[in-house]
Amino acid sequence: MADFLFVLRSDNNEKATRCFQFAKIAHSKGHGVNIFLIDDGVNWCLKDTDGSLKTITGDCPADYLPYLVDNKVPVGVCTPCAKNRSMDEADFHPNMKLDGGPHLIDMAAEGKVFNF
């Protein structure tokens, strides 16, 4: 099995939907999966972010994110990106934690990387 790293840098609903969808597919097939949120993508770490807006294909982030949370797929949240937006880990989904660039680079060195 392979290791995958999904990097989401946008709060765009369609990009988040695809990122979470492909991460779910990879995980359900038994692959190693990590997600890292940077830039505006950190907005998806918050439990109260509305993920119900449908994409043109009829799905949405809320169709996939609960699987990732329930299965404890690790999600790193860029520390300076979150802190500069006054975000607190207490408001994150339970599988998400503040993380930094050094760990992101280590994960990228070990896995196949998808950017959204």
C-alpha positions, -999 to +999 in steps of 0.1 A: +000+000+000+011+036-006+012+067+015-007+097+003-005+133+015-034+156+005-027+193+009-056+217+009-048+254+006-082+268-003-115+273+014-131+267-020-160+242-015-152+222-047-115+218-039-123+208-003-149+183-016-124+166-039-096+166-014-117+150+013-133+126-013-100+113-026-085+111+010-116+090+020-112+067-011-074+062-004-080+055+033-109+031+026-086+011+002-061+007+031-035+033+020-018+055+045-034+090+044-024+123+059-040+157+052-024+191+057-044+223+057-025+255+047-035+291+038-073+295+036-076+257+037-073+259+075-109+271+077-120+235+072-105+225+106-132+243+125-161+221+137-187+248+128-176+253+092-206+246+069-196+218+046-231+213+031-228+235+000-232+212-030-207+212-059-218+209-095-216+171-092-240+171-062-216+162-034-201+184-007-173+183+019-199+171+045-203+139+024-166+129+032-153+148+062-172+128+088-156+096+076-121+112+080-130+125+115-146+092+126-116+072+113-091+095+129-073+103+096-046+127+107-050+163+096-023+188+103-032+224+104-006+250+096+002+267+129+010+302+116-020+301+091-043+292+120-028+314+146-029+345+123-067+338+119-071+336+157-080+299+155-078+277+186-073+239+186-103+236+210-125+245+180-110+219+156-123+185+146-108+159+170-085+144+143-070+178+135-041+195+153-017+223+148+014+213+128+043+229+110+063+230+078+090+206+089+065+178+094+048+187+061+081+183+042+088+150+060+054+136+049+058+149+014+092+131+012+076+098+021+043+099+001+025+108-031+013+143-028-020+158-041-025+195-039-059+212-039 
